[in-house]
Amino acid sequence: MERETARWYVRRIIRHKYVLKDKSQDVEKQIITAPMPALPITKSYAGATVLADIIIDKYVNHLPFYRQIEMFKQQGITIAPATINGWFQNVADLMRPTYYRLKELVLDSDYIQSDETTIPIINNEKHATIKGYIWMIRAVMGNLVFFHYDQGSRAQKVALQLFKDFQEVIQTDGYAVYDIYEHKKGVLPIGCWAHSRRYFEEALKEDKVRASYALEQIGLLYDVERQADHQQLSYDERADLRSRLAYPIMVAFEKWLVNEHPQVLPKGRIGKAIRYTYNIYHKLTRYHLDGRYKIDNNLGENAIRPIALGRKNWLFCGNHDAAENAAIMYSMLGCCKANEVNFRDWLVYFLNNIHRYDTDYSKDLAELLPHNFKLQNQNCNRSVS
């Protein structure tokens, strides 16, 4: 196996000029110049492939811009930090309208998962890094994901605004902010068994007997899911299997929680695990109602993982605007990952085609999203074959 180093080149755009032979014609311009092709960033020498690689290296490969600049120098290319940051801002601005369209599609779906994770932000007034939060919302059936950043807040007011028009099923952990949806008409909150399982795993060292029993019961519920996966059951068949096998387990486990709840120290690890599970048990059991519903939020947490890896490398966002731009990037690239779309292929396609939507408002920006890009390619391949 061998590998060649990256090749940089300058793309020359030659614009021919034409002069009208018959100068007696009453036209405004006697000299006509071929139009300039639409560039990703106007009056910039950064082509789509360069911009795509810079974005991928930071938000997929977790390489901060300053490391990329050092790597460019090793290849004989000098790019100023301000230039890189400017390109990034421009790409984020190009993606912003499509990002908002993605948000509409996700929140228009009837089954979403939501979670939050931390993101470090520089506070210029305090001259320190503060902990902000970024929200993840995933349309389970549509396999779409978007990240929402609102000044780093995790407060209930953010959820109220974000989900104000949402209807149907929302799957979350036990964060109290989501309790308001228990009483909202048209919304069914369901829980995540993976979060409950983690509490009992943490309690193993404190109370092995109780924690082991709880983990065994939760494991039985996951065994039912594995059986359904192995048999490749339809949604209706999965729901029926859960009703027959999983529901009796949950009924017995609830009785155990009721009995053990008053017998453990509330501030101990096992006490917290039992109280957490007991308080949201009505949400945890609802997944058995429909074969489409997942037993946990793990698919959503997988979408969050790149942020956790990224913050260990690029360390922080310079301000709230930079964090909002990061949310846009993680949303688009998260959709690529969820739909198994090549990051670079999609980014180059997006940057080369986004300006076709600048003035034609009959076009739907959703056409540019990764899942539709994949569908277009599949249709093209079928036509060729």
PLY file of the C-alpha trace (Angstrom):
ply
format ascii 1.0
element vertex 385
property float x
property float y
property float z
element edge 384
property int vertex1
property int vertex2
end_header
0.00 0.00 0.00
1.31 3.43 -0.96
0.02 6.96 -0.68
0.70 10.15 -2.57
0.79 13.51 -0.85
-2.07 15.96 -1.33
-1.95 17.93 -4.57
-2.76 21.63 -4.57
-3.48 23.48 -7.78
-4.92 26.75 -8.99
-8.04 26.56 -11.13
-7.95 29.15 -13.90
-11.26 30.55 -15.08
-10.98 32.01 -18.59
-13.82 34.36 -19.52
-13.93 35.07 -23.24
-14.91 38.50 -24.54
-16.92 39.05 -27.69
-17.32 42.19 -29.80
-20.38 42.74 -31.97
-19.40 43.07 -35.63
-22.37 45.23 -36.51
-21.81 48.28 -34.34
-24.86 49.98 -35.76
-27.08 47.76 -33.61
-28.75 49.63 -30.82
-27.46 47.64 -27.85
-26.24 48.81 -24.49
-22.91 46.94 -24.62
-20.85 46.34 -27.75
-18.44 44.08 -25.78
-19.90 40.98 -24.17
-17.97 39.05 -21.51
-18.80 35.48 -20.56
-20.41 35.36 -17.10
-18.37 34.35 -14.10
-19.32 30.88 -12.81
-20.78 30.89 -9.32
-18.06 30.34 -6.73
-18.76 29.04 -3.23
-17.38 32.26 -1.73
-17.50 35.31 -3.97
-14.08 36.81 -4.84
-12.27 34.07 -2.93
-9.66 31.69 -4.28
-10.91 28.91 -1.99
-12.57 26.23 -4.09
-15.20 23.77 -2.92
-12.70 20.96 -2.35
-10.43 23.09 -0.13
-13.35 24.37 1.92
-14.76 20.85 2.25
-11.46 19.43 3.51
-11.04 22.21 6.08
-14.54 21.64 7.46
-14.17 17.84 7.52
-10.77 17.98 9.22
-12.20 20.09 12.04
-15.67 18.63 12.54
-15.08 15.00 11.54
-11.36 14.49 12.21
-11.33 16.98 15.13
-8.30 18.97 13.95
-8.37 22.61 15.11
-7.68 25.23 12.46
-4.24 26.05 13.88
-3.14 22.44 13.43
-4.43 22.43 9.89
-2.48 25.62 9.17
0.70 23.91 10.39
-0.05 20.93 8.18
-0.54 23.24 5.19
2.88 24.79 5.85
4.48 21.36 5.64
3.03 21.12 2.13
4.32 24.55 1.16
0.98 26.35 1.51
0.64 29.42 3.74
-2.86 30.43 4.82
-3.42 33.08 7.49
-5.60 32.16 10.50
-7.93 35.09 9.74
-8.42 33.75 6.23
-9.36 30.27 7.48
-11.78 31.75 10.01
-13.32 33.92 7.32
-13.82 30.94 5.03
-15.45 29.01 7.88
-17.83 31.88 8.64
-18.76 32.15 4.97
-19.46 28.43 4.66
-21.62 28.55 7.80
-23.57 31.46 6.31
-24.09 29.49 3.10
-25.43 26.55 5.08
-27.63 28.53 7.45
-30.82 28.63 5.31
-30.52 24.90 4.56
-29.93 24.29 8.28
-33.20 26.05 9.10
-34.95 23.92 6.48
-33.48 20.82 8.14
-34.82 22.03 11.49
-38.30 22.33 9.98
-38.17 18.80 8.61
-37.04 17.32 11.93
-39.66 19.11 14.02
-42.38 18.27 11.49
-41.74 14.55 12.03
-43.87 12.56 14.47
-41.14 10.89 16.52
-38.02 12.66 17.77
-35.28 12.08 20.30
-33.71 14.92 22.24
-30.62 15.27 24.41
-28.12 17.92 25.40
-24.35 18.01 25.77
-21.82 20.55 26.96
-19.75 22.77 24.75
-17.00 25.09 26.15
-17.44 28.80 25.32
-15.05 31.70 25.88
-16.65 34.40 28.04
-14.82 37.61 27.15
-16.20 39.49 30.15
-15.00 36.87 32.64
-11.87 36.07 30.59
-12.57 32.39 31.16
-14.11 29.34 29.55
-17.69 28.66 30.61
-19.84 25.58 30.12
-22.52 26.02 27.49
-25.03 23.50 26.20
-25.96 22.40 22.71
-29.21 20.52 22.04
-29.51 17.46 19.79
-32.84 16.67 18.12
-33.14 13.59 15.94
-36.00 12.55 13.66
-35.92 8.80 14.21
-37.91 7.64 11.21
-36.46 10.22 8.81
-32.90 9.56 10.03
-32.21 13.29 10.29
-30.43 15.15 13.08
-29.91 18.80 13.90
-28.15 20.63 16.71
-29.57 23.73 18.33
-27.54 26.33 20.20
-29.20 29.14 22.16
-26.58 31.21 23.98
-25.37 28.04 25.69
-28.57 27.70 27.73
-30.12 24.44 28.88
-33.08 26.19 30.50
-36.72 25.29 30.09
-37.37 28.43 28.04
-35.17 26.97 25.27
-37.22 23.77 25.17
-40.47 25.74 25.21
-39.43 27.71 22.16
-37.79 24.80 20.37
-40.70 22.36 20.71
-43.60 24.84 20.83
-45.27 23.42 17.69
-44.13 19.82 17.99
-46.73 17.05 18.15
-46.56 13.29 18.71
-43.64 11.42 20.42
-40.54 12.88 22.07
-37.98 10.55 23.66
-35.63 11.96 26.30
-33.78 11.16 29.49
-35.16 12.15 32.89
-34.13 15.83 32.68
-36.90 17.77 34.46
-37.22 20.33 31.65
-39.11 17.75 29.59
-41.72 17.14 32.31
-43.90 19.93 30.90
-44.68 17.75 27.87
-46.36 15.16 30.09
-49.39 17.43 30.14
-49.19 18.96 26.66
-52.00 17.86 24.40
-50.84 15.87 21.39
-47.39 15.03 22.81
-46.36 11.65 24.22
-43.05 11.68 26.15
-41.19 8.36 26.37
-38.06 7.54 28.35
-34.65 6.05 27.75
-33.68 2.77 29.40
-29.98 3.32 28.71
-29.90 6.29 31.12
-31.60 4.23 33.82
-29.17 1.37 33.28
-26.20 3.70 33.79
-27.45 4.73 37.22
-27.59 1.10 38.32
-24.15 0.41 36.84
-22.76 3.24 38.98
-24.46 1.71 42.03
-22.83 -1.72 41.67
-19.97 -0.88 44.04
-22.37 0.42 46.67
-25.13 -2.20 46.57
-24.25 -5.11 44.33
-27.33 -7.19 45.13
-29.95 -4.58 44.27
-28.00 -3.08 41.36
-27.32 -6.49 39.83
-30.98 -7.45 40.03
-32.04 -4.21 38.33
-29.45 -4.62 35.60
-30.59 -8.19 35.04
-34.19 -7.05 34.52
-33.16 -4.27 32.16
-30.98 -6.78 30.32
-34.04 -8.98 29.77
-35.80 -6.06 28.10
-32.85 -5.61 25.75
-32.90 -9.36 25.04
-36.42 -8.92 23.66
-35.13 -6.18 21.34
-32.27 -8.37 20.15
-34.72 -11.17 19.46
-36.88 -8.81 17.38
-33.81 -7.60 15.47
-32.63 -11.14 14.84
-36.03 -12.18 13.51
-36.29 -8.97 11.46
-39.79 -8.32 12.76
-42.07 -5.64 11.35
-43.12 -2.76 13.60
-46.44 -4.43 14.42
-44.75 -7.76 15.13
-42.18 -6.05 17.36
-44.93 -4.30 19.34
-46.71 -7.64 19.78
-43.49 -9.32 20.97
-42.93 -6.53 23.49
-46.47 -6.87 24.81
-46.01 -10.60 25.31
-42.45 -10.69 26.66
-41.27 -7.23 27.75
-44.40 -5.86 29.39
-44.64 -8.60 32.09
-40.97 -7.95 32.96
-41.68 -4.24 33.36
-44.72 -4.91 35.58
-42.64 -7.11 37.91
-39.75 -4.64 37.90
-42.09 -1.79 38.86
-43.30 -3.75 41.90
-39.68 -4.28 42.93
-38.99 -0.53 42.61
-42.02 0.29 44.76
-40.87 -2.15 47.46
-37.22 -1.06 47.45
-37.77 2.68 47.12
-38.41 3.33 50.85
-35.67 0.95 52.00
-32.61 2.69 50.49
-30.81 5.89 51.39
-32.13 8.60 49.05
-28.71 10.21 48.56
-26.84 6.97 47.96
-26.09 5.71 44.47
-28.60 2.89 44.62
-31.15 5.31 46.06
-30.62 7.72 43.19
-30.85 4.88 40.64
-34.10 3.55 42.08
-35.61 7.02 42.51
-34.64 8.08 38.96
-36.17 4.94 37.42
-39.24 5.00 39.67
-40.04 8.67 38.95
-40.05 8.25 35.15
-41.24 4.65 34.98
-44.44 5.62 33.18
-42.27 7.11 30.41
-39.86 4.17 30.33
-42.61 1.63 29.70
-44.31 3.48 26.82
-41.85 2.29 24.17
-43.72 -1.04 24.04
-46.82 0.69 22.62
-45.43 1.02 19.09
-42.84 -1.07 17.28
-41.31 2.10 15.81
-40.27 3.41 19.21
-36.75 2.69 20.41
-35.94 1.31 23.84
-33.37 4.03 24.38
-31.83 7.22 23.05
-28.58 5.61 21.93
-28.93 6.60 18.28
-29.25 10.22 19.38
-26.25 9.89 21.69
-24.22 8.49 18.81
-24.95 11.72 16.95
-23.60 13.68 19.95
-20.35 11.72 20.18
-18.42 13.83 17.60
-18.95 16.90 19.80
-17.51 15.08 22.81
-14.47 14.08 20.74
-14.16 17.51 19.19
-14.09 19.50 22.43
-11.12 17.42 23.59
-9.19 18.65 20.54
-10.36 22.13 19.58
-11.04 22.77 23.31
-13.56 25.64 23.04
-15.63 27.94 20.84
-14.49 31.55 20.76
-17.97 33.01 21.30
-21.68 32.27 20.94
-21.63 32.94 17.20
-18.87 30.38 16.71
-20.85 27.83 18.74
-23.94 28.44 16.61
-21.85 27.93 13.47
-20.51 24.70 14.97
-24.11 23.55 15.52
-24.75 24.06 11.80
-21.72 22.01 10.83
-22.49 19.19 13.22
-26.08 19.10 11.95
-25.12 18.73 8.30
-22.28 16.29 8.88
-24.44 14.38 11.37
-27.01 13.84 8.62
-24.22 12.59 6.35
-23.15 10.07 8.98
-26.72 8.96 9.74
-27.40 8.31 6.05
-23.96 6.86 5.25
-23.14 9.67 2.85
-19.51 10.49 2.07
-18.77 13.77 3.89
-16.53 15.19 1.18
-18.75 14.22 -1.74
-21.73 15.93 -0.14
-19.86 19.08 0.93
-18.38 19.60 -2.53
-21.80 19.05 -4.07
-23.43 21.48 -1.66
-20.84 24.23 -2.15
-20.97 23.90 -5.93
-24.78 24.00 -6.07
-25.99 26.25 -3.26
-25.99 29.40 -5.40
-28.54 27.84 -7.76
-31.03 28.53 -4.97
-30.11 32.20 -4.47
-32.86 33.68 -6.65
-35.10 30.76 -7.60
-37.52 30.58 -4.67
-39.46 27.73 -6.27
-36.61 25.39 -5.33
-36.68 23.59 -2.00
-33.43 23.76 -0.02
-34.23 20.29 1.32
-33.01 19.00 -2.04
-29.47 19.85 -0.91
-29.60 17.82 2.30
-27.44 14.66 2.50
-30.29 12.14 2.44
-31.68 13.67 -0.75
-28.18 13.88 -2.25
-27.88 10.13 -1.64
-31.29 9.53 -3.21
-30.34 11.54 -6.31
-27.15 9.52 -6.73
-29.04 6.24 -6.35
-31.56 7.32 -8.98
-28.74 8.34 -11.34
-27.02 4.99 -10.87
-30.27 3.15 -11.65
-30.75 5.21 -14.80
-27.22 4.42 -16.00
-27.54 0.68 -15.29
0 1
1 2
2 3
3 4
4 5
5 6
6 7
7 8
8 9
9 10
10 11
11 12
12 13
13 14
14 15
15 16
16 17
17 18
18 19
19 20
20 21
21 22
22 23
23 24
24 25
25 26
26 27
27 28
28 29
29 30
30 31
31 32
32 33
33 34
34 35
35 36
36 37
37 38
38 39
39 40
40 41
41 42
42 43
43 44
44 45
45 46
46 47
47 48
48 49
49 50
50 51
51 52
52 53
53 54
54 55
55 56
56 57
57 58
58 59
59 60
60 61
61 62
62 63
63 64
64 65
65 66
66 67
67 68
68 69
69 70
70 71
71 72
72 73
73 74
74 75
75 76
76 77
77 78
78 79
79 80
80 81
81 82
82 83
83 84
84 85
85 86
86 87
87 88
88 89
89 90
90 91
91 92
92 93
93 94
94 95
95 96
96 97
97 98
98 99
99 100
100 101
101 102
102 103
103 104
104 105
105 106
106 107
107 108
108 109
109 110
110 111
111 112
112 113
113 114
114 115
115 116
116 117
117 118
118 119
119 120
120 121
121 122
122 123
123 124
124 125
125 126
126 127
127 128
128 129
129 130
130 131
131 132
132 133
133 134
134 135
135 136
136 137
137 138
138 139
139 140
140 141
141 142
142 143
143 144
144 145
145 146
146 147
147 148
148 149
149 150
150 151
151 152
152 153
153 154
154 155
155 156
156 157
157 158
158 159
159 160
160 161
161 162
162 163
163 164
164 165
165 166
166 167
167 168
168 169
169 170
170 171
171 172
172 173
173 174
174 175
175 176
176 177
177 178
178 179
179 180
180 181
181 182
182 183
183 184
184 185
185 186
186 187
187 188
188 189
189 190
190 191
191 192
192 193
193 194
194 195
195 196
196 197
197 198
198 199
199 200
200 201
201 202
202 203
203 204
204 205
205 206
206 207
207 208
208 209
209 210
210 211
211 212
212 213
213 214
214 215
215 216
216 217
217 218
218 219
219 220
220 221
221 222
222 223
223 224
224 225
225 226
226 227
227 228
228 229
229 230
230 231
231 232
232 233
233 234
234 235
235 236
236 237
237 238
238 239
239 240
240 241
241 242
242 243
243 244
244 245
245 246
246 247
247 248
248 249
249 250
250 251
251 252
252 253
253 254
254 255
255 256
256 257
257 258
258 259
259 260
260 261
261 262
262 263
263 264
264 265
265 266
266 267
267 268
268 269
269 270
270 271
271 272
272 273
273 274
274 275
275 276
276 277
277 278
278 279
279 280
280 281
281 282
282 283
283 284
284 285
285 286
286 287
287 288
288 289
289 290
290 291
291 292
292 293
293 294
294 295
295 296
296 297
297 298
298 299
299 300
300 301
301 302
302 303
303 304
304 305
305 306
306 307
307 308
308 309
309 310
310 311
311 312
312 313
313 314
314 315
315 316
316 317
317 318
318 319
319 320
320 321
321 322
322 323
323 324
324 325
325 326
326 327
327 328
328 329
329 330
330 331
331 332
332 333
333 334
334 335
335 336
336 337
337 338
338 339
339 340
340 341
341 342
342 343
343 344
344 345
345 346
346 347
347 348
348 349
349 350
350 351
351 352
352 353
353 354
354 355
355 356
356 357
357 358
358 359
359 360
360 361
361 362
362 363
363 364
364 365
365 366
366 367
367 368
368 369
369 370
370 371
371 372
372 373
373 374
374 375
375 376
376 377
377 378
378 379
379 380
380 381
381 382
382 383
383 384
